[in-house]
């Protein structure tokens, strides 16, 4: 069984020692892809995933590898962008960024700022009450957005009344609300 993923003209793909490297105009992604029964080859503008036996498990791994490769190609050519909204009805929150750290001050009247560090491959941008998290690796950008959302999670209060916090409103170009 064989699956092919097309490589765009502005993207280069290399596969050596079980490491897939995808380079494009926005940067590069690296991912270790290895399964004994699946071979990965790059030829004629396609990444080819080949398996000798078409078992259910091999088909599953082929589909997973295909999805990962497509995501890596999209990341280096278009990038991934998550948007979060700052909601504060009881206390006015102040959200700032410094290098790779996001700081939330005055969350529910707290005196000490809440901080979250994100990886260096992720860019943060705060404009008004919208926080933009962007980068080339979908998993890393999504994890950073999740960390920011979890930073202001409320556990001890009534969620119907205290709706303050930072919430993901758009992920990888798809509206959530």
C-alpha positions in Angstrom: 0.0 0.0 0.0 1.3 3.5 -0.9 0.3 7.0 0.1 1.7 10.2 -1.4 2.0 13.7 -0.1 2.7 16.5 -2.6 5.5 18.9 -1.8 4.9 22.6 -2.9 7.5 24.4 -5.0 8.7 26.7 -2.2 9.2 23.9 0.4 12.1 21.4 0.7 11.8 18.1 2.4 14.7 15.8 3.6 14.5 12.5 5.4 17.7 11.1 7.0 18.2 8.8 10.0 14.4 8.7 10.8 14.3 12.5 11.0 12.0 14.4 8.6 13.1 18.0 8.0 10.8 20.4 6.2 12.0 23.9 5.3 10.0 26.8 3.9 9.7 30.5 3.9 8.6 30.8 7.5 11.3 28.4 9.0 11.8 24.7 9.4 10.1 21.8 11.2 11.8 18.7 12.4 10.0 15.5 13.4 11.2 12.0 14.1 9.1 9.5 12.1 10.0 5.9 12.4 8.0 2.6 12.0 9.7 -0.6 10.9 7.0 -1.6 8.5 6.6 1.8 6.8 9.3 3.2 4.5 9.5 7.0 3.7 11.0 8.1 0.4 11.2 11.5 -1.3 11.1 11.6 -5.1 9.6 13.6 -7.9 8.0 16.3 -5.7 6.2 13.7 -3.5 6.8 12.2 -0.1 5.9 8.5 -0.5 4.8 6.3 2.4 5.0 2.6 1.6 4.1 -0.4 3.6 4.5 -4.0 2.5 1.4 -5.4 4.3 -1.9 -3.5 4.4 -2.9 -4.4 7.9 -5.2 -2.1 9.9 -2.3 -1.0 12.1 -0.1 -0.1 9.2 -2.9 1.9 7.6 -3.4 3.8 10.8 0.3 4.7 11.0 0.4 5.7 7.3 -2.6 8.0 7.9 -0.9 9.5 11.0 2.4 10.1 9.2 0.5 11.6 6.2 -1.3 14.0 8.5 1.9 15.0 10.3 3.7 15.6 7.0 0.9 17.8 5.7 0.8 19.7 8.9 4.6 20.3 8.8 4.3 21.5 5.2 1.4 23.9 6.0 3.3 25.2 9.0 6.4 26.2 7.1 4.5 27.7 4.2 1.5 29.4 6.0 2.1 29.0 9.7 -0.4 28.4 12.5 -2.2 31.1 14.4 -4.2 30.9 17.5 -6.3 33.8 18.9 -7.3 34.1 22.6 -9.6 36.7 24.1 -9.1 38.4 27.4 -12.4 38.6 29.3 -12.5 40.6 32.5 -15.8 41.7 34.0 -15.0 42.0 37.7 -11.4 43.2 37.7 -9.5 44.9 34.8 -6.7 42.5 33.7 -3.5 43.7 32.3 -1.8 41.3 29.8 1.8 42.0 28.7 4.6 40.1 26.9 8.3 40.2 27.5 10.5 38.0 25.3 8.8 34.6 25.6 6.9 35.2 28.8 3.2 36.3 29.1 2.2 38.1 32.2 -1.3 38.5 33.5 -1.7 41.1 36.3 -4.8 41.8 38.5 -6.6 38.6 37.6 -9.6 38.5 40.0 -7.8 41.2 42.1 -4.6 39.2 42.8 -1.6 41.2 43.7 1.0 38.8 42.2 1.2 38.5 38.5 0.6 35.1 36.8 3.3 34.2 34.4 3.6 31.6 31.6 6.7 30.8 29.5 6.3 29.7 25.9 8.9 28.0 23.7 11.2 30.3 21.7 9.7 29.1 18.4 6.3 30.7 19.3 5.6 34.4 18.8 3.2 36.2 21.1 1.4 39.4 20.2 -1.0 41.3 22.4 -3.3 43.9 20.9 -6.1 45.2 23.1 -8.0 42.2 24.5 -6.8 39.7 21.8 -3.7 37.6 22.2 -2.2 36.0 19.1 0.0 33.0 19.3 1.8 31.9 16.1 4.5 29.6 14.9 5.3 26.8 12.4 4.8 23.7 14.6 1.1 23.0 15.1 1.6 21.0 18.3 3.9 23.5 20.0 1.6 26.5 19.1 -1.5 24.7 20.3 0.2 23.7 23.6 1.3 27.3 24.2 -2.2 28.5 23.6 -3.5 25.8 26.0 -1.0 26.9 28.7 -2.2 30.5 28.4 -5.8 29.5 28.7 -5.1 27.2 31.7 -3.2 30.1 33.4 -6.5 31.8 34.2 -8.7 28.8 34.9 -11.1 29.3 37.8 -11.8 26.4 40.0 -13.3 27.6 43.3 -16.0 29.9 42.0 -19.3 29.8 40.2 -18.5 29.6 36.5 -21.8 31.2 35.6 -21.0 34.3 37.5 -17.2 34.6 37.3 -16.4 34.3 33.6 -13.1 36.2 33.8 -10.2 34.6 32.1 -8.4 34.1 28.8 -10.2 31.8 26.3 -9.2 30.4 22.9 -11.6 31.9 20.2 -9.8 30.7 17.1 -7.4 27.9 16.5 -5.3 27.3 13.4 -7.7 29.5 11.4 -11.0 27.9 12.6 -13.5 29.8 14.6 -14.5 28.2 17.9 -17.2 30.5 19.1 
